[in-house]
């Protein structure tokens, strides 16, 4: 597995996994309130590690802006996932993580950059890593 890659094994693909995270997972907000993270720690995971997804509502902006936001979230996740991945492998636990914008929308944040979201993602991932 590449250090900064995002393989198919690391992506949440099934609706039952997404529903499990939303229903029985934990919600976490970044300190700047731009990012909301839903995560579920699976103690009995067959393969320890992280599974990741991004959820963006259609109400936040047009398709171009939503896709740009999803790309930025994925890049920021890939750049900062190593500490959380290592922690999951050491503890032999699986984490399903869904990132979603909280106070971001197209009207306020038209020209969104990576630095605008990376700090929040790094903070959320550090908190999840400490809670495992």
ABEGO torsion letter per residue (X at the ends): XBAABBBAAABBABAAAAAAAAAABBBBBBAAGABBBBBBBBAABABBEBBBBBBBBAAAEBAAAAAAAAAAAAAAAAAAAAAAAAAAAAAGBBBBBBBBBAABBAAABABBBAAAAAAAAAAAAAAAAAAX
